[in-house]
Amino acid sequence: MDVVLEPIFIFVLHMGVKGAAIAHALSQVIVVTSCVTFVASLAARLGPTPMAAFQICLQFIAGTQPINTFAFVLDGVNYGAADFAYTAYSMAILDKFLLLFIQIMMAIASITSEYLLAKYIGYLGIWYALVIYMGLRTIAGVWR
């Protein structure tokens, strides 16, 4: 969808980079809406239980978006501040042992929570672990 809309917005409508951004955002909205509609129709065909499960998952995903957004915005702030080295080597050995220790603890916490939650809660546990992971990324971005 993006491949079709970008040339129209950039060249036909003469919007340049602004048109590329609008076309990209618009194509994402169209694709996400189409996918959600398709999956909802599949779940509805399977009966009330799969449809209810789909609705719960959709609500959970929508509920976690503010955490994800904040983490990605902080990544953008770091990129904008020309802090590529931190982003590129954030999980590598750094000169500052405290930073390394915090990052290792965060990685252990997210991996452990994903394993334990998935093992004992099942599929929903993976979503909880994702929320923990994105929360830890947000904390690291704020701390940075």
C-alpha positions, 0 to 999 in steps of 0.5 A: 500500500505504501508503494502505491500511495507514496508516489501519488503523495510525493509526485502527483500531489507535490507534497515532498517529504511531508507527502511521504510521511502522510502516505506512510501513516495512511497506508499503515492505518489501511493495512492494520484496519484491513488485517483486524477486520479480516481476523475478526471475521475469521474469529466470528466464523469460528464461533463465540469463544474464538470471537471473545478471545479475539476481542480480549486480545485486541483490548490488551494490545490496545491497552499496551500501546501507550507503554510501547509508544513511550519506549519508541519515543524515547528511542527517537529522542536518543536518535535525535540527540545523536546518541546512536552509540548508546542505541547500537551498543546498549546490550554490549559491554560498555565502559560503565559497569553500572550501565552494563549491570542495569542492562544485564538485570533488565535482560534477565528480568524480561527473559525470565518473566517471558519464560515463567509467564508463558510456562505457567499462564500460557499464551497470555503470559507472553503478552504480560512479558511483552508489557514487562519488556516494554516497561523496562525499555521505557525505564531505560530510555528515561534513565538514559 
